Amino acid sequence: MTSHIEELNPGLKDIGRYQFGWADRDEAGASARRGLSPDVVRDISTRKSEPQWMTDLRLKALRLFEKKPMPTWGSDLTGIDFQNIKYFVKSTEKQATSWDELPEDIRNTYDRLGIPEAEKQRLVAGVAAQYESEVVYHQIREDLESQGVIFLDTDTGLREHEDIFREYFGSVIPPGDNKFASLNTAVWSGGSFVYVPPNVHVEIPLQAYFRINTENMGQFERTLIIADEGSYVHYVEGCTAPIYKSDSLHSAVVEIIVKKNARVRYTTIQNWSNNVYNLVTKRATCDEGATMEWIDGNIGSKVTMKYPAVFLLGEHARGETLSIAFAGEGQHQDAGSKMVHAAPNTSSTIISKSVARGGGRTSYRGLVQILEGSHGSKSNVVCDALLVDEISRSDTYPYVDVREDDVQMGHEATVSKVSEDQLFYLRSRGLTEEEAMAMIVRGFVEPIARELPMEYALELNRLIELQMEGAVG
């Protein structure tokens, strides 16, 4: 079934086509073990030579995972078969410090994705590339290293900085937080470990790139970022995967600790293929005067359930979420944010933009909670949805819990359609149907795109244009 607009603009039918869907040779994945059990968890920990406390924590998390029910709200997750997933795939024997050290097929993948070129042009201050279960390449600029900045894969962070790692790991998202956080704690592998010393500003972003290659793969990276007092860091992650007939699972956990007067910006451009369940838990805590900014772009996946959260624990702390979601045929993007005000004079902003076409579904699901004693706090939520056709759907599920009198709380939501009049007006100015549609969508998401680093904003605009032209792939 197609809409009248899509009949006029056949390029829109291809919005779900995907340009990162190739697969490399898969010797490691073909021999990987399927299924989840205490033996699988112990094997992961043993292969990583982890301390006993981490093995015990993993096994505790597995028991919690088995007890917790599947979520019955949000997206349909009945298609996930936990016993058919490969929980650990080791693609290389050692981590590379130069791109030339990587196996040729993995190196070619990252060349096609443009990651080495970004590093060569010094567009990023550090690069981490995760392929399957482990980080295969890692590098940080020497000037940052000399200032005490730590940017490692999480496995190395545990080995080399166990004291600080143990202090903060699981402190923001405990093992029993939710079913998928429990699963991640049991089988986590890879991710980034970042520590920024007091008053150090990392002006150029740190970048991580996550790639799934194996069919029925489960990728469970664990990222831990600690920004000490007065520091600043911007962390950017991107995600892609091949297209397979059966599903894969991506279930990450991100914990961020933002100390007094520090600021962290965390940007995600998620472009998983349409056979990936993307079920992620992200949360930050902010001390006095600290700022946490989530910039969240969800373009791909079969199902996304992701609600970046900020717990505002110190006076004058600030949290912000800017979110974009695209849903095409067969996709459900269930995304949003959570802001918890637990101190006086805190502030938060949530801005959500979603686009649906071809029967796709977008949902905003958010919580703003202002606890007793958080007087003088302010929060504002804006949710805007754009429907390209008559068969797509958008929902808004706002939850507001205010337990203090002297506060300001605002919420507004809009749903709009791409109208025939808009298209006619732009075409009368010389634009083609596809150019007009791309311009409307670009204008709709522009308030969030302008917050991205220039090269990422250009990439987002390019993706929109390719989708509208039906040229992705």
Secondary structure, DSSP 4 states (H G I P E B T S, - for coil): ---HHHHH-GGGGGGG--TT------HHHHTPPBS--HHHHHHHHHHTT--HHHHHHHHHHHHHHHHSPPP-SSS--TT--GGG-B------SS-BSSGGGS-HHHHHHHHHHTHHHHHHTT--SEEEEEETTEEEEEEE-HHHHHTT-EEEEHHHHHHH-HHHHHHHTTTSS-TTSSHHHHHHHHH----EEEEE-TT-B--SPEEEEEE--STTBEE--EEEEEE-TT-EEEEEEEEE----SS-EEE--EEEEEE-TT-EEEEEEEE---TTEEEEEEEEEEE-TT-EEEEEEEE---SEEEE--EEEE-STT-EEEEEEEEEE-TT-EEEEEEEEEE-STT-EEEEEEEEEE-TT-EEEEEEEEEE-TT-TT-EEEEEEEEEESSSS-EEEEEEEEEE--SS-EEEEEEEEEE--HHHHHHHHHTT--HHHHHHHHHHHHHHHHHTTS-HHHHHHHHHHHHHHHHT---
